[in-house]
Amino acid sequence: MRQALEKKALLVTLNISTWTARTLDIRTTNEVLVAKNADASVGRFSKSLLPNNTTIKAIRKNAGAARHHNYEQTLPWSDNGARIIPTARFMEHSRKMGEFKAEQEKLVSQFKTEYTKAIKNAKVTMGDLFDETDYPNVTAVNEKFDFDIEYVQVPISEDFRVDLAEEEVKKLKAKIDTRKDLAIHEARKDMYTRLQRVVGHMAEKLADPKGKFKNTLTKNVADLTQILDDLNIAEDKKLSSLGDEASTLGKYNPQTLRDDPEARKKAAEEAKDLTDKIAEAMKDVVQ
């Protein structure tokens, strides 16, 4: 399986940086501590430099959506930020990330244009908390935003060639293979966990005949099952079978489940039964 990983997947690293537009206000912090006769360890006052600025909020929202989409479409690889993207998902992933990046660039450009006016608005809103020295110039602000996406090949131990002693090369190759084995195991566990989460949530929400739920209750199940086979890089037949069962849950109409008690009861029972099946299957996966 590890030999096939580099043929069916890539590694993707998404790096997004945005300006927080917040800063520590030492003067106000000290004033509050003195007024309340409190120790400095109690807390610090952090202020928003651009309160109610819709563009900076839109930039953060776009960045959050990009990170979420990247997470949903990929699998764990390492702690350095890289994740596994199956080649079957690459084109869609690349297209969507391109859209997020274009949106960030558009919003950042808009923000730079309105930056001077935004500072003037903040001066009115912030009152005595306003301090002009808190605001970097436009060039410095521009450097605080970045959106970078990188795709690289999964390491191949057979192609590992360096000028080291043979024994050391063997150790490094073995480390690469071990890393790939672990990644496949973690990817498998991750998919079971995701499936259990969305199906279990559906079972829990529908169990209460009068409980309220959002339309995403079934959509989340449908969205996951649509990409499950692509993300099933371990080629786990049991996982695929459970995914097929879950896909029927994703087809339920949310409004029907609200209006029809019998349909809701049936869906709740199906979701609960499937949740139990997933839990049983996971016993072999988490070991």
Secondary structure, DSSP 8 states (H G I E B T S, - for coil): -HHHHHHHEEEEEEEEE----EEE-HHHHHHHHHHTT--GGG---EEESSTT-HHHHHHHHHHHHHHHHHHHH-EE--TTSEEEEEHHHHHHHHHHHHHHHHHHHHHHHHHHHHHHHHHHHHHHHHGGG--GGGS--HHHHHTT-EEEEEEEE---GGG---SS-HHHHHHHHHHHHHHHHHHHHHHHHHHHHHHHHHHHHHHHHHHSTT----THHHHHHHHHHHHHHHH-TT--HHHHHHHHHHHHHHTS-HHHHHH-HHHHHHHHHHHHHHHHHHHHHHHHH--
